[in-house]
């Protein structure tokens, strides 16, 4: 075995630490003598939690026998200790959920299955956290960069995400029927992490949540809405915690369902395939926490006003069809009326999440840094938003104006008062 490193930041790739795990993966693939080449996908702070590498493994004496994998390791800073729980959550998600979902749906024809990533190796050992996944890029999947270029997703993309998200949620009902005792035990492990005080007290996410909400709040032009949102700001965490708790209808949710955490594959017949990735935030909660998180962060009010009713139908029809493959009647687990009712109840959660996350969606890191510096001054105002970040201002006001019209803002205030 030999190591050929092709990487600009070798300090971020602990060769000794990862060599044995790559060896384990090669062994699973029937390769004993090999070389591997490392390419950095993200590191040196471009990813808040993990470094991500693509590793090409080639059998030494066979040019044909080669394959690539994705390697995730925690960033080697003080964050490694802080985010150990998130890494552990993702490993448990792959071992106890994703792998089991894949096993259950193996009885289906490949074309109708929910596409899920394959975890080849994982360890939760402190300071040696590693996850190795099958490289879906080699199978034609890619990250869609529309939001990175500040462009909007197409209806075909959004409807495919919603349809596949319904399948993802359906797998919880299916797994519960398949082995209810084991599913209930696993689901109990997936309480929310991100919004809980124990985790927030150790990490910088508490600051991020309040800082991001405050940045959005300062851009709101509707004075009455701004006044109401200031009251909401005082209760952000308790609101987020309440929405993230299990309620009447619960499934294993992705937890961070936006376009950067999914891969797309575009086929010649114009069919789009989706694969959800990154499961650090998986939680057992209402499915609306995924649906509204995605819709309010990754689409705008114009898109939603034109397509929302159709997207609701697409979700529930997909849920119904997928459950039927396992002889489950959707009306026994999630009726259309309950689905619609939950959508309205959790709409304010989508508004909260978008107020926090739109900053990341609409600005590149340099613009974000400029705005953060401006925020620290006492006379921070709209004129200090970089010209390039006008999209941030537009999306925030678009969101707030919609929340006023559809009553979501009032529902947030009612939840605080209750």
N, C-alpha and C positions, 0 to 999 in steps of 0.2 A: 504494500500500500504506500502511496505517496500523496503529498499534498501540493497542489499548485494553487496559490492564492492570487486571485485577480480582483483586488479590492483596494480602494483608496484609503480606507480607514481600518487597517488591520488590528488596531487596538480594540475595536468593537467586536472582533471575532476571536474568541478564545479558542485557539486551535486544539489545544489539549483537552479542553472541556468538551468540545463538540465532536472530536474525532471518534470517540467510542460510540456516541449515539448514531453517527453516520454509519459506522461499521455495523451496528445492529440493524439499521434499515437496509443496508446492502445485503446483509445476510438473509433478511426476510425475502429479498428479491432474488436470492440464489446466486449472489455475487460475492466471492471470497477475496479475490485479488483485484484491487481497483485503484483508480486515481479520482480525485475530485477537484472541481474548479468552483470557486466561490465568487458570487456577484452580490454586491450590496444593493438591496431594494430600498431600504430606508434605515437611517441611523444618524448618529451625531445630532440628536435632538429633533429630527424631522418626524419622528414618531414619539408621542409623549410617554408611552409605556414600554414598547418593545423595539428591538432591532429586528429587521426582517431581511433574510438572505435567500437567494436562489442558489442551490448547490447542484451542479451537474456531476453525476456519478457515472464513470465509464469503466467497464471491465478492462483490465490491463491488456489482455491479449485478444480482445474482440472489439472492433470499431463499431459493430452493430449493437452490442448490448450496452445500452446507456439509458439513463432516465434522470429526470430532475425532480427535486423536492424543494419545498419551502421550509426554512428553518426560522423559528421565532425564539428569541431569547430576551429576557428582561434587560432594559437599559442598565448598564453597570454604573449606577450612581446610588445616592441614598434612596432613589425611587425603587430600587430593586427590593428593598425591604417593605416599603409602603405598598407596593403593588403586587406583592407575593400572593395576596388573597385573590386578586383578579386573575392572576395566572392559574392559581389552583382551581378557581371556578371554571376557567376554560378547559383545563385538563379533565375535570369531572364531567363537564358538558360533553366532551368528545367521548370519553370512556363509558359514561353511564346513560347518555342520551343519544348523541348523534350516531354512534356505532350501533346502538340498539334499534334506532329508527331505521337504519339501513338494513339491519337483519330482518326486521318485521316486514318491510316492503320488498324484500327480495323475491317474494312470491308473485309480484307484479311484473308485467312486461316492462322492459327498460324505458320505453318511450313515455310511460305514464307515471313513472316514479318521481318523487321529489328528489332533486339533485342536491346531495350533501357532500361536503369534503371528507376525504378519508384521512384519518390521523394514523400515521405510521409508527410514531414513537412519542412518548411524553414522559416527563419527570417533574415532580413538584419539590424535589430536594432544594432546600434553601440555598440561595446563591449559585444554584446550578440548574435554573429553570429552563427547560427546553421543550418545545413542541415542534415536531416535524410532520409536515403534511404533504400529500400528493400535490404536485405542481399542476394546477388546472390550466395554466397558460399553455402548456404543451398539448392540451386537448382543445385549444381554441378559445378559451375564456379570457376575458380581459376586464380591467377596471374601466368604467365609462368616465370620461373626463369632461363631460358636458358642464357639470357644476364647477369644476376647476377652471373652466374657461368662461364661467358665468353665463352658460347657455341653459335652456330649459330641457328637461327630459320630454321625450315624445309620449303621446298617449299610449302607443304600443308598449313602450318600456314600462310606464307606470302601471298599466293594466296587467302586464306580465308579472311584475313584482307583487301586486295585490293578489293575483291568482295563486302564485307560488307561496305567498305568505299564508294564504288560507290552507294550503296543503301542509305547510309547516305546523300550523296550529292544530290541524286535524290529527296529526300524528300523536298528539297528547291523548286525545279521546280514544284513538286506536290502541295506543300502548296501554292505556288504563283498562280497556276491554281485554287486551291480550294477557296482561298480568297485573291485576289491580293492586295487589299487595306490594309488589316491587315498585310499581309506578308511584304509588302514594308515598313510599319511603324515599324514593329519589326526589319527587316533587318537594318534599319537606326540606330537602337540602338547599333548594333554590329560592330562599328568601332573598329579597332585594339587598344588594350590597351598596350600590352607588350613592343612595340618598340617606344612608344610615349614619348617625352621629359617630359611632365607633370608627368607621372608615374615614369619614370626613375630617375627624379630629386629627388623624394621622397624616392625611394627604393635603395637597393644595387644592383639591377639588371644591372645597367649601368656598375658598376665595374665588375660584374660577366661576362658580355658579353665580355668586353675588356680583362680581365684577362684570360678567357678561350681561346679566339682567340689567344692571345699571347702565351699561353702554347703550343697550337697546332703549331703555327707558328715556334716556336723554335725547333720543332722536324722535320721540313721539310728538307729533304736531297737534293732535287733538287734545286740548287742555283738560277737558273733563275726563277723558280716558286716562290721561297721564296722572291726574290726581288719584283716580281709582287704582291704577297700577302701582302707585307709591304705597298704597295700603297693602296691596298684594305682596309687594317686595318684603314687607315685614314678616310674612308668613310663608315664604317660598318653600323652605325645607319641610315644614309640616304638611304643606299641600302636596309636594312631590312624594313624601313618604306615604301619605294617605292613598294617592292614586296607584302607587306601586305595590300596595298590599293586595293579597288575594281577596276576591269578593265573591259574587254569586257564580260567575262563570270564569274559570281559570284554565290556562294552558301554560306550557313552557314557552315563554316568549324569548325572542332574540335579545331584546333589551337595548340595542343600539342600532336600530334598523334604519339606516340611511344609505345613500348610494355608494359611499366609500367602503361599505361593509358588504358589498355584493359584487359578484362577477357576472358579466354578460357574455353570451355567445350568440353571434348572428349567423344564421344559416342561409343557404342559397334560396330556400323557399320563403325567406323573410320572417321565418319563425325565430323568436328570441327565446333563449334559455337563460335561466337565472340560477346562481348558486350563492347562498348566503354564507359568509365567512365571519370570523371574529366573534367568539361567544363569551367574552369576559364578563359581560353584563347580563347573561341569561338569568331570567327570573320567572317564578311561577306567579302569574298575575293575569289580569284581564287582557284578552287579545287586542283590545283597543289601544293599549299602551304601545304596541308595535305599529298598528295601522295609522293612528293619528300622528305619532312621532314622524313616520315616513312622509305622510301626506303634507303636513304643515311645514316641514323643513325642506322637502324636496320639490314642492309645487307651489304655485302662487294662487291667489284668490280667483283670478280669471279662469285658470285651469280648473279649479275646484268647482266654480259656479257652472261651468260648462259640462263637467264630467262626473261630479260627485255621485249623483244617483246611479249612474251606470256603473261606477266603480264599486258601489255598495252591492249591486246585483252580481257583479263579477266575483266579488269575494265570497258571498254566501252561496252562489251557484257552484263555485269551485270547491268550497267546503263540503257542500252536499254531495257532489259527484265523487269526490275522493273518499269520503266516508262510506259511500255506497259500495265502493270496491271491497270494503271489509264488513259489509252487511250491517252497517250502522245507519240508522235513520237520523238525519240531522235534527229532526224535531224532538228527539229524545235528549239531545245534548246542547243544541244552540239554535232555537227557533229564530226565524227572520225578525219577529217582533222584538225578541230579547236583544238581538243584534242591533237593531235600529235604536232601541232604548239605550243600550250601552254606548252607542256612538255619540248620542246627545249628551249622556252623562260624562263621558271622558273627553269631550271636545275641549274643555278648559285645560286639561292636561297637555294636549297638543299645543295650545297657545303658550303655556308656560315653557315647554321644552323648546319651542321655536324661538321664544324671546331669549333663551340662553344660548342656543346653538347657531342662530343666523349669522352671528359675528364670524364664525369659522367658515360657514358655507359661502359667504359673500365676499370675503377678503382674503388676499394672500398674506403670508406671514409678515412681510415688510409693512404692508398697510395696517395690519393688526397692531404691530409694534408702535407705529406712528400714533394710532388712536389711543393705545394704552398710555403713551407718554402724555398726550393731550389731556386725557382724563385726570391725570394727577394734578393738573393746574386748577386753581380755584375758579377760573372763568371759562371752564370747558363749555363749548356751545356747538351748534350745528355747523358753524363756519369752519370748525377745526376738523371736521370729517374730511379725509383726503378726497380729492375729486374722483380718484379711481374707485372710491368706495361708496359712490352714490347708490349703488345697488343695495348696500346694507341699509341705508336710510329708506330707500323705496320699499324693500321687503318688510322692514319693521312696521312702517306705517300701513302698508298693504295688509299685514297680519292684524294689526290693532283695529283698523277700520272694519275689517271683516268680523272681528270678535265683538265689536260694538253692535253690528247689524244682526248677527246670528244669536246674540245673547250670551256668548261664552264668557265675556268679561263680567257680566252681572252674576253668572253662575259661580265664578271664582269668588266674588264678594259674598255671595250667599253661603258658600262653603266655609269661608272664614268666620262668618257670623254664627254659623251653626256649630 
